[in-house]
C-alpha cells in the first residue's frame, strides 16, 4: 500500500470535527498520485459531496483556466484529462461545510478555522505523500494551514497567483520537514462567480496566472534535472 492510500484509509471514516455529521461522503482527492502540481481548494462543493469526487462539473472552470494558462488548442475534455494526469486535487477539509438547521439549512457555509485545524494533519500528510513540485492554494482557507508552516510568521501573501507571492511551507515528513513552494491564488468558486475575465488584475486572471506560474516553474525544474 502506497503512502497516499494509507492516508486515505486512515481518514476514510474521519470524525475529528463536526463536519462528519452532515456529510454525504468524504471528498479525499483526485488525480495523479505522483503529481507535479498539488491543487488545494477551500472546500468541497455540494456536487463533490454528492459524488465523493472532484471530477464533477465544478472542475470545468479550473480546466478552462488551465487551458488558457498553457494556451492549449485541445478540447476541454482533453485539457481536463491532461490536468488530472498532471495534478492532484484536494481541499483544506475533507467534508463539505453546510448549514444544518435554520433558514439556510443545506446551503454552503464558510469553513470554520477549527475545522481547518482539525483537518490540517491530513492535508500535510497528503502533501508529503504526493510530493509535488509545486502547490497552488486557491483561497485563504487553503492558504492558512500552509502559511502556518512558513518560517516567516508575519507572512501575508496576496492571492494573485504571482511568482512574487510564493512562499515555502515546511511540511512534516518521516525524516524531517520538507519545503514546498506554494502559490497563493483566489478561491475558485469566488473567481468563477466574479467572472472578471477582461480585468487583468481580476480573480479569474489570477487563477490563470497561478496555473501558468506553476507550469512554468515545473518546466524550469524538470529542465534543470535533464
MARTOR-447271 format. One record per residue (C-alpha): residue in three letters; residue number from 1; x, y, z. Coordinates in nm, 3 decimals. Example, Ala and Ser with C-alpha at 12.3 -4.5 7.8 and 13.67 -1.06 7.14 Angstrom:
+---------+-----+---------+---------+---------+
: residuo : num :    east :   north :      up :
+---------+-----+---------+---------+---------+
:     Ala :   1 :   1.230 :  -0.450 :   0.780 :
:     Ser :   2 :   1.367 :  -0.106 :   0.714 :
+---------+-----+---------+---------+---------+
END
This chain:
+---------+-----+---------+---------+---------+
: residuo : num :    east :   north :      up :
+---------+-----+---------+---------+---------+
:     Unk :   1 :   0.000 :   0.000 :   0.000 :
:     Unk :   2 :   0.140 :   0.341 :  -0.104 :
:     Unk :   3 :   0.166 :   0.646 :   0.118 :
:     Unk :   4 :  -0.141 :   0.816 :  -0.029 :
:     Unk :   5 :  -0.354 :   0.502 :   0.006 :
:     Unk :   6 :  -0.251 :   0.482 :   0.372 :
:     Unk :   7 :  -0.360 :   0.840 :   0.431 :
:     Unk :   8 :  -0.692 :   0.775 :   0.259 :
:     Unk :   9 :  -0.752 :   0.458 :   0.462 :
:     Unk :  10 :  -0.666 :   0.635 :   0.786 :
:     Unk :  11 :  -0.915 :   0.918 :   0.721 :
:     Unk :  12 :  -1.183 :   0.725 :   0.531 :
:     Unk :  13 :  -1.416 :   0.736 :   0.834 :
:     Unk :  14 :  -1.287 :   1.057 :   0.989 :
:     Unk :  15 :  -1.495 :   1.209 :   1.270 :
:     Unk :  16 :  -1.243 :   1.461 :   1.404 :
:     Unk :  17 :  -1.472 :   1.762 :   1.355 :
:     Unk :  18 :  -1.850 :   1.827 :   1.333 :
:     Unk :  19 :  -1.844 :   1.824 :   0.951 :
:     Unk :  20 :  -1.873 :   1.445 :   0.951 :
:     Unk :  21 :  -2.225 :   1.471 :   1.094 :
:     Unk :  22 :  -2.376 :   1.628 :   0.782 :
:     Unk :  23 :  -2.155 :   1.498 :   0.500 :
:     Unk :  24 :  -2.274 :   1.257 :   0.233 :
:     Unk :  25 :  -1.922 :   1.143 :   0.159 :
:     Unk :  26 :  -1.557 :   1.220 :   0.224 :
:     Unk :  27 :  -1.402 :   1.402 :  -0.071 :
:     Unk :  28 :  -1.041 :   1.293 :  -0.033 :
:     Unk :  29 :  -0.894 :   1.390 :  -0.368 :
:     Unk :  30 :  -0.845 :   1.302 :  -0.733 :
:     Unk :  31 :  -0.559 :   1.294 :  -0.979 :
:     Unk :  32 :  -0.210 :   1.158 :  -1.013 :
:     Unk :  33 :  -0.052 :   1.004 :  -0.704 :
:     Unk :  34 :   0.287 :   1.141 :  -0.807 :
:     Unk :  35 :   0.157 :   1.474 :  -0.938 :
:     Unk :  36 :   0.375 :   1.769 :  -1.033 :
:     Unk :  37 :   0.107 :   2.010 :  -0.906 :
:     Unk :  38 :  -0.094 :   1.974 :  -0.587 :
:     Unk :  39 :  -0.410 :   2.186 :  -0.607 :
:     Unk :  40 :  -0.577 :   2.272 :  -0.277 :
:     Unk :  41 :  -0.930 :   2.413 :  -0.282 :
:     Unk :  42 :  -1.101 :   2.581 :   0.012 :
:     Unk :  43 :  -1.371 :   2.314 :   0.049 :
:     Unk :  44 :  -1.574 :   2.053 :  -0.139 :
:     Unk :  45 :  -1.890 :   2.173 :  -0.314 :
:     Unk :  46 :  -2.238 :   2.022 :  -0.284 :
:     Unk :  47 :  -2.192 :   1.825 :  -0.604 :
:     Unk :  48 :  -1.850 :   1.699 :  -0.494 :
:     Unk :  49 :  -2.002 :   1.596 :  -0.161 :
:     Unk :  50 :  -2.270 :   1.402 :  -0.350 :
:     Unk :  51 :  -2.024 :   1.219 :  -0.575 :
:     Unk :  52 :  -1.731 :   1.192 :  -0.332 :
:     Unk :  53 :  -1.511 :   1.319 :  -0.612 :
:     Unk :  54 :  -1.366 :   1.639 :  -0.757 :
:     Unk :  55 :  -1.428 :   1.505 :  -1.109 :
:     Unk :  56 :  -1.758 :   1.694 :  -1.146 :
:     Unk :  57 :  -1.900 :   1.989 :  -1.337 :
:     Unk :  58 :  -1.730 :   2.221 :  -1.086 :
:     Unk :  59 :  -1.392 :   2.115 :  -1.223 :
:     Unk :  60 :  -1.472 :   2.272 :  -1.562 :
:     Unk :  61 :  -1.384 :   2.626 :  -1.453 :
:     Unk :  62 :  -1.041 :   2.511 :  -1.334 :
:     Unk :  63 :  -0.988 :   2.322 :  -1.660 :
:     Unk :  64 :  -1.093 :   2.628 :  -1.860 :
:     Unk :  65 :  -0.838 :   2.841 :  -1.674 :
:     Unk :  66 :  -0.568 :   2.577 :  -1.714 :
:     Unk :  67 :  -0.636 :   2.568 :  -2.087 :
:     Unk :  68 :  -0.580 :   2.946 :  -2.108 :
:     Unk :  69 :  -0.268 :   2.922 :  -1.890 :
:     Unk :  70 :  -0.097 :   2.676 :  -2.122 :
:     Unk :  71 :  -0.256 :   2.829 :  -2.436 :
:     Unk :  72 :  -0.389 :   2.489 :  -2.534 :
:     Unk :  73 :  -0.583 :   2.419 :  -2.852 :
:     Unk :  74 :  -0.703 :   2.089 :  -2.712 :
:     Unk :  75 :  -1.070 :   2.027 :  -2.637 :
:     Unk :  76 :  -1.195 :   2.093 :  -2.285 :
:     Unk :  77 :  -1.214 :   1.717 :  -2.230 :
:     Unk :  78 :  -0.854 :   1.657 :  -2.340 :
:     Unk :  79 :  -0.729 :   1.954 :  -2.138 :
:     Unk :  80 :  -0.911 :   1.821 :  -1.833 :
:     Unk :  81 :  -0.759 :   1.476 :  -1.882 :
:     Unk :  82 :  -0.412 :   1.632 :  -1.902 :
:     Unk :  83 :  -0.470 :   1.834 :  -1.585 :
:     Unk :  84 :  -0.585 :   1.526 :  -1.393 :
:     Unk :  85 :  -0.274 :   1.339 :  -1.509 :
:     Unk :  86 :  -0.050 :   1.627 :  -1.404 :
:     Unk :  87 :  -0.219 :   1.734 :  -1.080 :
:     Unk :  88 :  -0.374 :   1.605 :  -0.760 :
:     Unk :  89 :  -0.674 :   1.797 :  -0.627 :
:     Unk :  90 :  -0.783 :   1.812 :  -0.263 :
:     Unk :  91 :  -0.928 :   2.066 :  -0.018 :
:     Unk :  92 :  -0.841 :   2.224 :   0.315 :
:     Unk :  93 :  -1.112 :   1.999 :   0.464 :
:     Unk :  94 :  -1.237 :   1.654 :   0.366 :
:     Unk :  95 :  -1.606 :   1.730 :   0.408 :
:     Unk :  96 :  -1.843 :   1.995 :   0.274 :
:     Unk :  97 :  -1.935 :   2.268 :   0.525 :
:     Unk :  98 :  -2.311 :   2.332 :   0.517 :
:     Unk :  99 :  -2.572 :   2.482 :   0.747 :
:     Unk : 100 :  -2.752 :   2.204 :   0.931 :
:     Unk : 101 :  -3.051 :   2.393 :   1.074 :
:     Unk : 102 :  -3.229 :   2.723 :   1.019 :
:     Unk : 103 :  -3.334 :   2.916 :   0.712 :
:     Unk : 104 :  -3.008 :   2.829 :   0.530 :
:     Unk : 105 :  -3.014 :   2.457 :   0.611 :
:     Unk : 106 :  -2.843 :   2.255 :   0.339 :
:     Unk : 107 :  -2.664 :   2.554 :   0.187 :
:     Unk : 108 :  -2.286 :   2.600 :   0.175 :
:     Unk : 109 :  -2.115 :   2.796 :   0.450 :
:     Unk : 110 :  -1.762 :   2.916 :   0.515 :
:     Unk : 111 :  -1.515 :   2.671 :   0.664 :
:     Unk : 112 :  -1.451 :   2.731 :   1.034 :
:     Unk : 113 :  -1.089 :   2.777 :   1.143 :
:     Unk : 114 :  -1.130 :   2.492 :   1.395 :
:     Unk : 115 :  -1.240 :   2.260 :   1.112 :
:     Unk : 116 :  -0.935 :   2.358 :   0.906 :
:     Unk : 117 :  -0.710 :   2.294 :   1.206 :
:     Unk : 118 :  -0.868 :   1.954 :   1.270 :
:     Unk : 119 :  -0.800 :   1.854 :   0.906 :
:     Unk : 120 :  -0.453 :   2.009 :   0.876 :
:     Unk : 121 :  -0.255 :   1.697 :   0.967 :
:     Unk : 122 :  -0.443 :   1.505 :   0.697 :
:     Unk : 123 :  -0.361 :   1.783 :   0.449 :
:     Unk : 124 :   0.009 :   1.779 :   0.542 :
:     Unk : 125 :   0.022 :   1.401 :   0.508 :
:     Unk : 126 :  -0.143 :   1.428 :   0.167 :
:     Unk : 127 :   0.113 :   1.684 :   0.051 :
:     Unk : 128 :   0.401 :   1.468 :   0.176 :
:     Unk : 129 :   0.253 :   1.155 :   0.013 :
:     Unk : 130 :   0.203 :   1.317 :  -0.329 :
:     Unk : 131 :   0.536 :   1.504 :  -0.303 :
:     Unk : 132 :   0.454 :   1.763 :  -0.573 :
:     Unk : 133 :   0.696 :   2.008 :  -0.736 :
:     Unk : 134 :   0.462 :   2.296 :  -0.653 :
:     Unk : 135 :   0.139 :   2.363 :  -0.461 :
:     Unk : 136 :  -0.138 :   2.601 :  -0.566 :
:     Unk : 137 :  -0.360 :   2.706 :  -0.275 :
:     Unk : 138 :  -0.690 :   2.850 :  -0.401 :
:     Unk : 139 :  -0.846 :   3.076 :  -0.137 :
:     Unk : 140 :  -0.748 :   3.197 :   0.209 :
:     Unk : 141 :  -0.884 :   2.879 :   0.371 :
:     Unk : 142 :  -0.646 :   2.674 :   0.155 :
:     Unk : 143 :  -0.355 :   2.909 :   0.220 :
:     Unk : 144 :  -0.392 :   2.935 :   0.600 :
:     Unk : 145 :  -0.284 :   2.581 :   0.705 :
:     Unk : 146 :   0.025 :   2.608 :   0.480 :
:     Unk : 147 :   0.110 :   2.960 :   0.593 :
:     Unk : 148 :   0.140 :   2.827 :   0.949 :
:     Unk : 149 :   0.432 :   2.613 :   0.832 :
:     Unk : 150 :   0.619 :   2.905 :   0.676 :
:     Unk : 151 :   0.935 :   3.021 :   0.860 :
:     Unk : 152 :   0.810 :   3.381 :   0.833 :
:     Unk : 153 :   0.532 :   3.420 :   1.094 :
:     Unk : 154 :   0.436 :   3.766 :   0.961 :
:     Unk : 155 :   0.374 :   3.640 :   0.608 :
:     Unk : 156 :   0.066 :   3.795 :   0.445 :
:     Unk : 157 :   0.066 :   3.669 :   0.084 :
:     Unk : 158 :  -0.174 :   3.823 :  -0.166 :
:     Unk : 159 :  -0.392 :   3.579 :  -0.357 :
:     Unk : 160 :  -0.270 :   3.691 :  -0.700 :
:     Unk : 161 :  -0.106 :   3.378 :  -0.841 :
:     Unk : 162 :   0.214 :   3.575 :  -0.898 :
:     Unk : 163 :   0.568 :   3.445 :  -0.852 :
:     Unk : 164 :   0.643 :   3.723 :  -0.604 :
:     Unk : 165 :   0.374 :   3.598 :  -0.364 :
:     Unk : 166 :   0.509 :   3.242 :  -0.346 :
:     Unk : 167 :   0.627 :   3.110 :  -0.010 :
:     Unk : 168 :   0.772 :   2.791 :   0.134 :
:     Unk : 169 :   0.567 :   2.562 :   0.357 :
:     Unk : 170 :   0.781 :   2.319 :   0.557 :
:     Unk : 171 :   0.568 :   2.004 :   0.562 :
:     Unk : 172 :   0.642 :   1.747 :   0.836 :
:     Unk : 173 :   0.795 :   1.432 :   0.690 :
:     Unk : 174 :   0.929 :   1.098 :   0.809 :
:     Unk : 175 :   1.288 :   1.225 :   0.831 :
:     Unk : 176 :   1.220 :   1.592 :   0.899 :
:     Unk : 177 :   1.043 :   1.886 :   0.740 :
:     Unk : 178 :   1.027 :   1.913 :   0.360 :
:     Unk : 179 :   0.994 :   2.259 :   0.199 :
:     Unk : 180 :   0.733 :   2.300 :  -0.075 :
:     Unk : 181 :   0.671 :   2.608 :  -0.290 :
:     Unk : 182 :   0.318 :   2.744 :  -0.251 :
:     Unk : 183 :   0.141 :   2.974 :  -0.498 :
:     Unk : 184 :  -0.149 :   3.160 :  -0.330 :
:     Unk : 185 :  -0.446 :   3.231 :  -0.558 :
:     Unk : 186 :  -0.815 :   3.334 :  -0.530 :
:     Unk : 187 :  -1.088 :   3.095 :  -0.426 :
:     Unk : 188 :  -1.202 :   2.907 :  -0.737 :
:     Unk : 189 :  -1.576 :   2.940 :  -0.676 :
:     Unk : 190 :  -1.546 :   3.311 :  -0.595 :
:     Unk : 191 :  -1.339 :   3.369 :  -0.911 :
:     Unk : 192 :  -1.589 :   3.182 :  -1.127 :
:     Unk : 193 :  -1.884 :   3.378 :  -0.985 :
:     Unk : 194 :  -1.697 :   3.707 :  -1.027 :
:     Unk : 195 :  -1.628 :   3.624 :  -1.391 :
:     Unk : 196 :  -1.396 :   3.921 :  -1.444 :
:     Unk : 197 :  -1.218 :   3.773 :  -1.749 :
:     Unk : 198 :  -1.145 :   4.113 :  -1.903 :
:     Unk : 199 :  -0.978 :   4.258 :  -1.592 :
:     Unk : 200 :  -0.607 :   4.171 :  -1.587 :
:     Unk : 201 :  -0.579 :   4.207 :  -1.210 :
:     Unk : 202 :  -0.911 :   4.029 :  -1.151 :
:     Unk : 203 :  -0.984 :   3.699 :  -0.982 :
:     Unk : 204 :  -1.014 :   3.489 :  -1.298 :
:     Unk : 205 :  -0.683 :   3.606 :  -1.442 :
:     Unk : 206 :  -0.521 :   3.548 :  -1.103 :
:     Unk : 207 :  -0.633 :   3.184 :  -1.122 :
:     Unk : 208 :  -0.495 :   3.158 :  -1.476 :
:     Unk : 209 :  -0.173 :   3.327 :  -1.363 :
:     Unk : 210 :  -0.130 :   3.078 :  -1.077 :
:     Unk : 211 :  -0.162 :   2.784 :  -1.315 :
:     Unk : 212 :   0.082 :   2.942 :  -1.559 :
:     Unk : 213 :   0.328 :   3.016 :  -1.277 :
:     Unk : 214 :   0.308 :   2.653 :  -1.168 :
:     Unk : 215 :   0.359 :   2.507 :  -1.516 :
:     Unk : 216 :   0.647 :   2.746 :  -1.591 :
:     Unk : 217 :   0.816 :   2.655 :  -1.263 :
:     Unk : 218 :   0.777 :   2.283 :  -1.333 :
:     Unk : 219 :   0.926 :   2.326 :  -1.681 :
:     Unk : 220 :   1.228 :   2.501 :  -1.530 :
:     Unk : 221 :   1.274 :   2.242 :  -1.256 :
:     Unk : 222 :   1.250 :   1.948 :  -1.492 :
:     Unk : 223 :   1.478 :   2.123 :  -1.738 :
:     Unk : 224 :   1.743 :   2.154 :  -1.467 :
:     Unk : 225 :   1.710 :   1.785 :  -1.391 :
:     Unk : 226 :   1.768 :   1.678 :  -1.750 :
+---------+-----+---------+---------+---------+
END
